[in-house]
């Protein structure tokens, strides 16, 4: 691509390991539970909470399985890559509802191997081994919403 890529300004300073873990968890939830990416969340250095729409609460076995899955991918040392593409080329691949009305002509696609791919302007690790150990500290299910709170160490 010989064109100069101009993206919208980004007003957040994410902690790259936590933000990358969020992407990885979202990808897993989409594939395993078919619930879509978190519709609400709060990503911080100390802990992150993400909300998903599910028909029933996650069981203790499912929660343990999520931790095992996440830590397995983290240990795999999967490369995190980015690609800049024209906005009009990705509309069929991604949910465009979170883009600002004045979205730039180009967007950045962040990919974690075959585990996750999404539009994102935030900061990420270079490989999953930089994330650390993933631990779910609490969960709550209420009115069809499953909250997952996790920490990294």
N, C-alpha and C positions, 0 to 999 in steps of 0.2 A: 504494500500500500504506500504510494508516494504522496498521498494527500496528508495535510496537517490535520491531526485529530484534535478536536476541541470538545471537551466534555463540560457538562454543567458543574458549577462549583459544588463542593461537598463540605458540609458544615460539622462533621463529626470527626472525632479522633478515636477510633476504635482501638481496643487492645487486640492486636492481630491474632494471637492464639485463640482467644475467646470468640472473636468474630468468625474465624475459620471453623471452629467447633460448631458454631451455630449453623453454618452452611452444611456441614457434614450431617448434623442431626436432622436438619430439614430434608435433605436428600433421602435419608433413611426413612423418615416418617412418610414421605410421599410414596416411596416404593413399597414399604411393608404394610402401611395402614391405609393408603389411598386417601389420606385426609388433606392433602395439599400442604403447602409450606405454612409455617406459623402465621396466623393472622394478626397476632399481637405479640409483642415481646419487649424485653428490656435487657440489653446486652451491656454488661459492666465488667471491669477487671476482676472483681471478687466473686461475682455470681451472675448468672444469666437466667432469666425466666422466659419461657416461650409457651404460647397458648395454641392448641390445636383443636379442631372440631372432630370429636370422635363419638361414636354411638354408645360406647361403654367405656368404663375406666380401664386403664392398663392394669394388668395383674402384677403381682410381685415378680413372677417369672418373666413377664414381658419387660419390666423395668430392668431386671438383671440382664436380660438379653440385649437391651439397648446399650447398657454400659459395656458389655462384652464386645458387641459389634463395634462401638465407637473406639474402644481401646485397641481392638484388632486392626482397624484401619489406620489408627494413629501409629501403631508399631510397624505397619507396612511401609511407612515413610513415602507416602504417595505425593507426587509433585503437585503443587498448586500453580495453575497457569492462568494467564489472562490473554484475551484477544479483543481487539477493537474492531467493531463491525458497524455498518450503517444501520440505523434504527429501523429503516424500512425492510431490512433483510431478516429481522429476528421476531417480528410480530407474531408469527405462527408458532414459535418455539417457547415463548415466555409470556407470563402474565404481565401485561403492560399497565395495569391499573395503578401501580405505585409510582410510575414515572411522573415527573412534573409536567404540567401542560406545555411548558416551554422547553421540553427535553431537547438536548443538542442533537445534531444530525448523526453523531456516533455514540455508541454505548459500549461499555466494557462487559464482556462475558468472563466470569471467573469460573474455572473448572477445577475440581478436585478429582483427578483421574476419571474413572467411570462412575464415581460415587455421587457427584453433584455438579450441576451447571446452572448458573443463574446470572442475571444482570446485577451488577453491584459496583458502587463507586468507593467502597471502603477499603481498609487496610487488611492484609492477609499474610499468613506465614508463607514460606517458600515450599515447605513440605510438611506433611502431617506430623512427622516426628517432633516438630517444634511446638506442638499443641500442649503436650504434657499428658498427665493422667486425667481422664474424664470420670467424674463421679456425680451421680444424681443425688442431690441432697434432700429433695422432697418432691412430691407430686400431689396434685389435687384434681379431682374431677367433680365438676358441678354444672348442671344444666347443659350437658353435651360438650363442655369445654374441659380438655385435659391440659393442665398446667404441668410443665416439667421445669424444675429448677436444678441447675447444675453448676458445679465448680470445677476448676482445673488445679492440679498441683504438679 
